[in-house]
Amino acid sequence: MRKTCAMVVFATYLPTVASAQETTDSAPMTEPNQAPLAFCAVEPVTFTSSQLMPEGHIKVQADRTEIIENTVALFSGHVDITSDTAQISASQAQVNGNGKDLIAKGNVTYQDAQIKVESDAVTLRSEEERLEMINTRYQLTGFVGQGAAKDIVLDTDTGISLKNVSFTTCPAGGEDWQIRASEISLEKGTVWGQAKHTRFYIADVPVFYLPYFAFPISNQRQTGLLFPELTSSRRTGVDYTQPFYWNIAPNYDMTISPRLMTLRGVQLNTEFRYLTDTSQGKAYIEYLPSDTDIAGNPNRYFYRLEHQGLIGDNWLLNVDFNGLSDNNYLVDLGSDYYSRADTHLYRSVGLSYYSEKLSINMQIKDFEVLGNTPDSYRAVPEIKMNYRTSFGRFLEFNVDSEVAHFDNTLETAPTATRFHIAPTLAVPFRSAWGELIAETTLFQTIYRQDNVEGTQLKEDVERTLGQARLYGALYFERDSSWFNDDLSMTLEPKVQYLYTSYEDQTAIGFYDSTPLLTDVEGLFRGQEFTGLDRISDNNQITLGATTRLLDKNNREQLVLSVGQIFYLEDNKVIAATKNQDRSALAAEVDWRFNQNWFFHTDVQVTTDTDKVDLSSTGIEYRKDDARFIQVNHRYVRDLSGETISQVGISASWPISENWQWVGRTYRDIERNRSVETYAGIQYESCCWAVRLVAQRSLNNRYNALGEQSIDDFDSGVSLQFIFKGIGSSGTRRSMLEDGMFGYRQPYSLN
């Protein structure tokens, strides 16, 4: 029979090492420019303190116990020793000096909040607060790190020391990479391990040697080198970036990334981030002195400033400011914030106020215009106010107002100051089976325009328009059965009558208004332009309907929407004139055939000619997150005088258990040429990965006149190594999102 002996008189103290979590107060900031660490299926060792003894006490359980004159205790057969800090199990144990020393032998396992160790023997010296273990295999608690050591010493004052030791985040028996060192120490109060005379092995092959090496032992933010990135392309040559992360404070950090490009020189990229109780933001700067690939060796730069912060209880400040040295910076050097196809860099400073009924938004909106692109108007400033209140259940009052001044970088371009107010009175009725809304709005706008000589614009323009809207919708639902599946089917018809009075607006310039593309929901918008420079006159009826199929979990399997506008009289606003009595028929379908097949399309068809004006179609087969094939097509009959017709194919598929392939290609059918071709292959094991990516895409470079090339292509190859647990994790998701277009799901089912 097993005996239990509670030997509280020993008052033995097992040494502990303060954990990294206890010594670092980390703010909730994410790791710099990298995905969260991802580990293999091996679960980290966990430790619970619920079974530990009170402080200063020790409990010993064993099959056999022998006590000699209350000074020596011998235990054998399934010995379990529990203190207030750790647990030890062994085949036999001896306690000397009334609990001052403990020696355990035979299949010894030691575990505390920091480490789990299996060894041949353990010696504990209580007065010195020192624990020694020989011939060990260890695993860090709460972290996928493990290895072997000839000797391990745990000391309360100094921490953990391991002699003739190995370390890896790979599982035992699958050490694809490994650090071997003469000594590894985990000092008390730090989140770094230190290794001396370090050899780094891939498989069993040593690849380099370091006399000293430091590595993280927690997932917290820590100062040090991040893993580099190595790529190559025709634009930059061999491209090597080595990020250095500086954990300045729990709520401040900086990433400094020197970038060596064999064709252009050395660029310095710096990102500073901050986080306070009421604000957050970043300052990002890229600087390339003397670009050696361009005549004259110009200095080139890019910067971005972001800030979001509360000012008081209801005020919010937002800053988004960008700038760069030249038109071709994004094309030549790339950016994490913009693509090579962008022609404008947005700049804004905004101050907003929010309350239950009142909202105020004040901002300055500017642009950095690239190339020979038509100059855009800047709102310097723009102030918008919205007030909303209810008078009982069936009466709502809303006021939208705006003051804005529009300026242009061209000195000869007209400028304007605009005052606008639009009070709306609405009578809403809403219930579970439908809704009915009747509302009327008065639009009052005043323009003060300058630099209008020689144009049809006028210096002073006042515009007063009235609008009436009646909107109704019904919601029907019934149980149904499709393909032996129990489903719920809904039918949601809706109708809207809209009347907007007419006034000649040709004396007003275009400052923030452009025609809108219309989808099914946009048919009920009642406005065909962004901004307020043009408000189209309307006398029209809009009909639409949506039907849904819902499974027993209320998840959408099919959504079909269709709608069309019927014009009761011709539109008189010049920019919105139509020569037919109805709009294009708009339709949209999202269909989940089953768990693997998804389909999406939206289309607009001119009904008097049966011609498609706009369409977008995508079909995807998805077996799981790693296996999918997607085909999509986009068509626009007339976009700024050009026809757009592009088809794309994206795929991701495992080649084997550890090999993953990702590919994507987009083709311009109108010009019969490729727009982008992208292919990546990745080997990913439990604890490391290597990725090879090749890409060819349109260059979009500007010439000296600011005109953008549409026939020049750029190609490149990138190679990246990832060692999990001591740097970024390798995932196929980043390969899917890379490139000009990236991967997007073609459906929006809930």
ZAMARGU-4260 file (C-alpha; in steps of 0.2 Angstrom, whole numbers, plus 5000, padded with zeros to 4 digits):
<rodrens>
0) 5000/5000/5000 | 5006/5017/4995 | 5011/5028/5010 | 5009/5047/5011 | 5021/5058/5022
5) 5018/5076/5024 | 5035/5082/5031 | 5032/5100/5034 | 5047/5101/5047 | 5059/5101/5032
10) 5053/5118/5026 | 5063/5115/5010 | 5064/5129/4997 | 5065/5124/4979 | 5073/5138/4968
15) 5063/5148/4955 | 5067/5159/4941 | 5055/5174/4938 | 5046/5171/4921 | 5047/5183/4907
20) 5029/5187/4909 | 5032/5193/4926 | 5046/5205/4922 | 5040/5213/4906 | 5025/5225/4906
25) 5020/5223/4887 | 5008/5235/4879 | 4996/5228/4866 | 5006/5232/4851 | 5009/5219/4838
30) 5025/5212/4831 | 5033/5223/4818 | 5029/5219/4800 | 5026/5200/4804 | 5012/5188/4806
35) 5009/5180/4823 | 5021/5166/4827 | 5014/5149/4821 | 5019/5133/4828 | 5017/5115/4824
40) 5004/5103/4831 | 5016/5099/4846 | 5008/5107/4861 | 5018/5118/4873 | 5021/5111/4890
45) 5009/5118/4903 | 5010/5120/4921 | 4997/5123/4935 | 5001/5129/4952 | 4984/5123/4960
50) 4993/5107/4967 | 5008/5116/4974 | 5010/5117/4993 | 5009/5133/5004 | 5025/5143/5004
55) 5040/5135/5014 | 5032/5117/5014 | 5035/5101/5005 | 5025/5085/5002 | 5032/5069/4998
60) 5023/5054/4992 | 5031/5037/4989 | 5028/5018/4990 | 5041/5016/5004 | 5048/5028/5017
65) 5062/5027/5029 | 5066/5041/5042 | 5083/5040/5051 | 5083/5050/5067 | 5073/5064/5059
70) 5089/5070/5049 | 5089/5058/5034 | 5073/5052/5025 | 5074/5039/5011 | 5060/5037/4998
75) 5058/5024/4985 | 5045/5018/4972 | 5035/5031/4963 | 5042/5046/4973 | 5032/5062/4970
80) 5039/5078/4979 | 5029/5094/4978 | 5034/5111/4985 | 5027/5128/4984 | 5036/5131/4967
85) 5039/5114/4958 | 5036/5096/4957 | 5048/5082/4956 | 5045/5063/4952 | 5058/5050/4953
90) 5062/5031/4957 | 5071/5035/4973 | 5075/5051/4983 | 5085/5056/4999 | 5082/5071/5010
95) 5097/5076/5021 | 5099/5088/5035 | 5081/5090/5040 | 5077/5096/5023 | 5092/5106/5018
100) 5097/5094/5004 | 5088/5083/4992 | 5094/5070/4980 | 5083/5061/4967 | 5088/5047/4955
105) 5081/5036/4942 | 5069/5043/4929 | 5068/5060/4937 | 5056/5073/4930 | 5057/5091/4937
110) 5044/5104/4932 | 5040/5122/4937 | 5033/5137/4929 | 5048/5139/4917 | 5054/5122/4912
115) 5051/5103/4912 | 5066/5092/4913 | 5069/5073/4912 | 5086/5068/4919 | 5096/5054/4927
120) 5098/5063/4944 | 5093/5079/4953 | 5102/5088/4968 | 5094/5102/4977 | 5103/5112/4990
125) 5090/5122/4999 | 5101/5134/5009 | 5110/5139/4992 | 5093/5139/4983 | 5102/5129/4969
130) 5096/5114/4959 | 5107/5104/4948 | 5102/5090/4935 | 5113/5079/4924 | 5110/5070/4908
135) 5094/5080/4904 | 5081/5083/4891 | 5071/5099/4893 | 5056/5108/4887 | 5052/5126/4891
140) 5035/5129/4899 | 5022/5138/4888 | 5034/5139/4873 | 5038/5127/4860 | 5057/5125/4864
145) 5066/5110/4869 | 5083/5101/4868 | 5096/5091/4878 | 5109/5096/4890 | 5123/5087/4900
150) 5120/5098/4915 | 5107/5110/4920 | 5108/5122/4935 | 5094/5132/4942 | 5099/5146/4954
155) 5087/5159/4962 | 5100/5173/4960 | 5107/5170/4942 | 5093/5160/4933 | 5095/5144/4922
160) 5112/5138/4915 | 5113/5123/4903 | 5130/5115/4899 | 5134/5106/4882 | 5116/5110/4877
165) 5105/5110/4861 | 5090/5120/4858 | 5076/5120/4844 | 5058/5124/4842 | 5056/5108/4832
170) 5048/5093/4840 | 5059/5079/4847 | 5065/5067/4834 | 5062/5080/4820 | 5075/5093/4823
175) 5076/5101/4806 | 5086/5115/4813 | 5095/5116/4830 | 5107/5127/4840 | 5121/5118/4849
180) 5132/5128/4862 | 5144/5125/4876 | 5133/5134/4887 | 5115/5142/4886 | 5109/5153/4901
185) 5092/5160/4904 | 5095/5174/4916 | 5083/5180/4929 | 5072/5194/4924 | 5076/5193/4906
190) 5066/5187/4890 | 5082/5182/4881 | 5092/5167/4881 | 5111/5168/4879 | 5122/5155/4870
195) 5141/5154/4870 | 5151/5145/4856 | 5136/5143/4846 | 5134/5131/4831 | 5119/5133/4820
200) 5114/5116/4812 | 5102/5113/4798 | 5098/5094/4799 | 5115/5088/4805 | 5125/5100/4795
205) 5133/5115/4804 | 5130/5131/4793 | 5139/5144/4804 | 5147/5148/4821 | 5145/5162/4833
210) 5155/5165/4849 | 5139/5173/4856 | 5121/5172/4851 | 5105/5178/4860 | 5088/5172/4856
215) 5070/5175/4863 | 5062/5163/4875 | 5045/5171/4875 | 5033/5179/4862 | 5034/5196/4869
220) 5042/5211/4860 | 5060/5211/4862 | 5075/5222/4855 | 5085/5213/4842 | 5087/5207/4824
225) 5072/5201/4814 | 5074/5189/4800 | 5080/5196/4784 | 5072/5196/4767 | 5081/5192/4751
230) 5073/5196/4734 | 5079/5201/4716 | 5071/5210/4702 | 5075/5220/4687 | 5071/5236/4696
235) 5082/5234/4711 | 5094/5219/4707 | 5098/5208/4722 | 5088/5216/4736 | 5093/5212/4754
240) 5083/5219/4769 | 5089/5217/4787 | 5076/5223/4800 | 5082/5228/4818 | 5068/5229/4831
245) 5070/5241/4845 | 5058/5239/4860 | 5060/5256/4867 | 5046/5255/4880 | 5031/5245/4883
250) 5021/5258/4872 | 5035/5264/4860 | 5045/5254/4848 | 5055/5256/4832 | 5060/5245/4817
255) 5076/5251/4808 | 5078/5241/4791 | 5094/5245/4781 | 5090/5239/4763 | 5104/5235/4751
260) 5100/5235/4732 | 5114/5231/4720 | 5107/5242/4707 | 5103/5257/4717 | 5112/5258/4733
265) 5108/5257/4752 | 5091/5263/4758 | 5086/5266/4776 | 5068/5262/4781 | 5063/5267/4799
270) 5046/5264/4807 | 5042/5272/4824 | 5026/5267/4833 | 5017/5273/4849 | 5002/5268/4859
275) 4995/5278/4874 | 4978/5277/4883 | 4970/5289/4871 | 4980/5288/4855 | 4990/5278/4843
280) 5001/5281/4827 | 5016/5278/4818 | 5030/5288/4808 | 5037/5279/4793 | 5052/5286/4783
285) 5062/5278/4768 | 5077/5287/4762 | 5089/5282/4748 | 5104/5293/4745 | 5111/5294/4728
290) 5101/5282/4718 | 5115/5274/4707 | 5102/5268/4694 | 5097/5285/4689 | 5107/5299/4680
295) 5112/5312/4692 | 5111/5300/4707 | 5096/5309/4715 | 5091/5307/4733 | 5074/5298/4735
300) 5062/5297/4749 | 5045/5292/4755 | 5036/5296/4771 | 5020/5292/4780 | 5013/5299/4796
305) 4998/5292/4805 | 4989/5297/4821 | 4972/5293/4829 | 4968/5300/4846 | 4955/5306/4857
310) 4954/5324/4863 | 4942/5324/4877 | 4927/5313/4879 | 4919/5316/4861 | 4933/5323/4850
315) 4944/5312/4839 | 4959/5318/4829 | 4965/5309/4814 | 4981/5312/4804 | 4986/5303/4788
320) 5000/5312/4778 | 5011/5305/4764 | 5024/5312/4753 | 5038/5306/4741 | 5052/5312/4731
325) 5047/5308/4713 | 5034/5300/4702 | 5042/5284/4700 | 5047/5280/4718 | 5033/5268/4720
330) 5037/5259/4703 | 5055/5258/4707 | 5056/5254/4725 | 5039/5248/4730 | 5029/5252/4746
335) 5019/5243/4759 | 5006/5257/4759 | 5003/5260/4740 | 5003/5249/4724 | 5012/5253/4708
340) 4996/5258/4700 | 4991/5272/4712 | 4991/5290/4705 | 4987/5299/4721 | 4993/5299/4738
345) 4980/5305/4750 | 4984/5318/4764 | 4971/5322/4777 | 4970/5330/4794 | 4953/5328/4803
350) 4945/5333/4819 | 4929/5324/4823 | 4915/5326/4837 | 4903/5313/4840 | 4888/5312/4852
355) 4871/5303/4852 | 4863/5316/4840 | 4876/5327/4834 | 4892/5324/4823 | 4905/5336/4817
360) 4919/5332/4805 | 4932/5345/4801 | 4946/5340/4789 | 4959/5346/4777 | 4960/5335/4762
365) 4975/5336/4750 | 4984/5325/4737 | 5001/5321/4731 | 4998/5319/4712 | 5009/5307/4702
370) 5013/5309/4684 | 5004/5319/4671 | 4987/5316/4680 | 4974/5329/4680 | 4975/5340/4695
375) 4963/5336/4709 | 4955/5349/4720 | 4960/5350/4738 | 4947/5353/4752 | 4956/5366/4763
380) 4946/5365/4774 | 4930/5355/4774 | 4918/5355/4788 | 4903/5343/4789 | 4889/5343/4802
385) 4875/5331/4805 | 4861/5332/4817 | 4848/5319/4820 | 4833/5318/4832 | 4816/5310/4834
390) 4800/5317/4838 | 4791/5302/4844 | 4790/5285/4836 | 4785/5291/4818 | 4794/5307/4815
395) 4813/5310/4812 | 4822/5326/4808 | 4839/5326/4801 | 4851/5340/4795 | 4866/5338/4784
400) 4877/5353/4782 | 4894/5357/4775 | 4906/5371/4772 | 4921/5368/4761 | 4934/5378/4751
405) 4942/5370/4736 | 4959/5374/4729 | 4970/5368/4715 | 4988/5367/4712 | 4985/5375/4695
410) 4985/5394/4697 | 4973/5396/4682 | 4960/5383/4688 | 4944/5390/4696 | 4943/5389/4715
415) 4927/5389/4726 | 4919/5390/4743 | 4904/5380/4745 | 4890/5382/4758 | 4877/5368/4759
420) 4863/5363/4770 | 4850/5349/4768 | 4836/5347/4781 | 4826/5331/4780 | 4809/5327/4788
425) 4805/5308/4788 | 4790/5298/4793 | 4797/5280/4796 | 4787/5264/4800 | 4798/5248/4803
430) 4793/5231/4809 | 4798/5213/4807 | 4788/5210/4791 | 4793/5227/4782 | 4796/5245/4782
435) 4789/5261/4774 | 4798/5278/4774 | 4792/5294/4768 | 4804/5309/4768 | 4806/5326/4760
440) 4823/5336/4759 | 4827/5353/4754 | 4845/5356/4746 | 4851/5374/4748 | 4869/5377/4741
445) 4879/5393/4739 | 4895/5394/4728 | 4908/5408/4728 | 4919/5404/4714 | 4936/5413/4708
450) 4946/5412/4692 | 4931/5409/4682 | 4936/5422/4668 | 4934/5414/4651 | 4923/5399/4657
455) 4905/5397/4658 | 4906/5397/4677 | 4899/5411/4687 | 4906/5419/4703 | 4890/5418/4713
460) 4878/5403/4712 | 4864/5399/4722 | 4855/5382/4720 | 4839/5377/4729 | 4832/5360/4726
465) 4818/5350/4733 | 4817/5331/4735 | 4803/5319/4740 | 4806/5300/4743 | 4794/5286/4747
470) 4802/5269/4750 | 4794/5253/4755 | 4800/5235/4758 | 4791/5218/4763 | 4800/5203/4770
475) 4792/5186/4767 | 4799/5169/4773 | 4794/5151/4772 | 4802/5134/4774 | 4807/5125/4759
480) 4817/5110/4753 | 4831/5110/4740 | 4841/5094/4735 | 4835/5086/4751 | 4841/5100/4762
485) 4829/5109/4774 | 4831/5127/4770 | 4822/5144/4773 | 4818/5155/4759 | 4815/5174/4759
490) 4808/5186/4747 | 4811/5204/4750 | 4803/5215/4737 | 4806/5234/4738 | 4800/5249/4728
495) 4805/5268/4729 | 4798/5283/4721 | 4810/5298/4720 | 4807/5315/4714 | 4820/5329/4714
500) 4817/5346/4706 | 4828/5353/4692 | 4839/5368/4691 | 4853/5372/4679 | 4870/5368/4686
505) 4881/5372/4672 | 4888/5388/4681 | 4895/5377/4694 | 4912/5368/4692 | 4917/5350/4696
510) 4927/5350/4713 | 4923/5334/4721 | 4910/5326/4710 | 4911/5312/4697 | 4898/5299/4691
515) 4895/5284/4701 | 4895/5266/4695 | 4878/5258/4700 | 4875/5241/4708 | 4859/5234/4714
520) 4859/5244/4731 | 4865/5260/4722 | 4849/5260/4712 | 4840/5266/4728 | 4853/5279/4731
525) 4844/5292/4721 | 4860/5301/4717 | 4872/5298/4702 | 4887/5308/4707 | 4899/5309/4722
530) 4900/5326/4731 | 4887/5340/4729 | 4893/5349/4713 | 4879/5340/4703 | 4863/5334/4710
535) 4853/5325/4697 | 4834/5329/4694 | 4824/5314/4696 | 4806/5308/4693 | 4808/5289/4694
540) 4802/5273/4701 | 4814/5260/4707 | 4809/5242/4708 | 4820/5228/4716 | 4819/5212/4725
545) 4831/5200/4735 | 4828/5182/4739 | 4839/5171/4751 | 4841/5153/4755 | 4846/5150/4773
550) 4851/5134/4781 | 4846/5128/4798 | 4860/5138/4806 | 4853/5153/4797 | 4868/5154/4785
555) 4865/5160/4768 | 4867/5148/4754 | 4860/5158/4740 | 4857/5177/4738 | 4849/5184/4722
560) 4846/5203/4720 | 4839/5212/4705 | 4833/5230/4702 | 4830/5243/4689 | 4825/5261/4688
565) 4811/5267/4677 | 4812/5286/4672 | 4795/5295/4671 | 4803/5309/4662 | 4820/5314/4655
570) 4834/5319/4666 | 4839/5337/4662 | 4856/5339/4671 | 4868/5338/4656 | 4881/5326/4664
575) 4867/5314/4668 | 4857/5315/4652 | 4850/5298/4647 | 4842/5293/4630 | 4832/5279/4637
580) 4817/5277/4648 | 4825/5265/4661 | 4842/5261/4668 | 4852/5246/4665 | 4845/5231/4674
585) 4857/5227/4689 | 4858/5209/4696 | 4869/5201/4709 | 4871/5183/4714 | 4880/5175/4728
590) 4879/5156/4729 | 4886/5143/4740 | 4883/5127/4730 | 4890/5116/4744 | 4904/5117/4757
595) 4917/5118/4743 | 4910/5128/4728 | 4906/5146/4728 | 4900/5158/4715 | 4898/5177/4713
600) 4892/5188/4699 | 4886/5206/4697 | 4880/5212/4681 | 4872/5227/4673 | 4863/5225/4656
605) 4856/5239/4645 | 4839/5232/4642 | 4835/5242/4625 | 4851/5235/4617 | 4854/5219/4628
610) 4872/5224/4630 | 4882/5221/4646 | 4888/5238/4653 | 4897/5231/4668 | 4900/5213/4675
615) 4911/5204/4688 | 4911/5185/4690 | 4920/5174/4701 | 4919/5155/4704 | 4929/5146/4717
620) 4932/5128/4723 | 4939/5128/4741 | 4943/5111/4749 | 4951/5119/4764 | 4962/5134/4768
625) 4977/5127/4758 | 4967/5120/4743 | 4957/5131/4731 | 4955/5137/4713 | 4947/5153/4708
630) 4943/5160/4691 | 4936/5178/4689 | 4932/5190/4675 | 4929/5209/4676 | 4921/5219/4661
635) 4917/5237/4660 | 4911/5243/4643 | 4916/5261/4645 | 4928/5267/4659 | 4935/5284/4654
640) 4933/5280/4636 | 4941/5263/4637 | 4934/5245/4638 | 4941/5234/4652 | 4940/5215/4650
645) 4951/5205/4661 | 4951/5187/4667 | 4961/5180/4681 | 4965/5163/4688 | 4972/5160/4706
650) 4976/5143/4714 | 4984/5137/4730 | 4987/5118/4732 | 4999/5107/4742 | 5011/5097/4732
655) 5014/5085/4747 | 5013/5086/4765 | 5026/5100/4767 | 5026/5108/4750 | 5014/5121/4745
660) 5011/5129/4728 | 5003/5146/4725 | 5000/5153/4707 | 4990/5168/4700 | 4989/5176/4682
665) 4978/5190/4675 | 4976/5193/4657 | 4970/5208/4647 | 4958/5201/4634 | 4956/5218/4625
670) 4975/5220/4622 | 4978/5201/4622 | 4992/5202/4634 | 4997/5197/4652 | 4994/5210/4666
675) 5002/5200/4680 | 5009/5182/4682 | 5014/5176/4700 | 5020/5160/4706 | 5027/5154/4723
680) 5032/5138/4730 | 5035/5135/4749 | 5042/5121/4759 | 5035/5122/4777 | 5039/5110/4791
685) 5034/5111/4809 | 5048/5123/4813 | 5055/5131/4798 | 5050/5136/4780 | 5058/5142/4764
690) 5049/5151/4750 | 5053/5155/4732 | 5042/5167/4722 | 5043/5173/4704 | 5033/5187/4697
695) 5031/5197/4681 | 5019/5212/4680 | 5016/5229/4671 | 5029/5242/4676 | 5019/5257/4675
700) 5034/5269/4675 | 5032/5287/4671 | 5043/5296/4658 | 5050/5313/4659 | 5034/5321/4653
705) 5024/5312/4667 | 5016/5300/4655 | 5014/5282/4661 | 5020/5267/4651 | 5008/5253/4648
710) 5019/5242/4638 | 5034/5239/4650 | 5035/5224/4661 | 5045/5220/4676 | 5050/5203/4683
715) 5059/5197/4699 | 5062/5182/4710 | 5062/5182/4729 | 5069/5169/4741 | 5065/5169/4760
720) 5070/5158/4774 | 5059/5157/4790 | 5064/5148/4806 | 5049/5147/4817 | 5050/5152/4835
725) 5065/5163/4833 | 5057/5175/4820 | 5043/5177/4808 | 5032/5162/4804 | 5030/5155/4787
730) 5013/5155/4780 | 5005/5153/4763 | 4993/5167/4767 | 5006/5180/4764 | 5010/5172/4747
735) 4992/5174/4742 | 4991/5192/4747 | 5007/5197/4738 | 5008/5205/4720 | 4998/5218/4711
740) 4981/5210/4714 | 4982/5198/4728 | 4969/5185/4733 | 4951/5190/4737 | 4936/5179/4740
745) 4923/5182/4727 | 4908/5181/4738 | 4900/5190/4753 | 4889/5177/4761 | 4887/5178/4779
</rodrens>
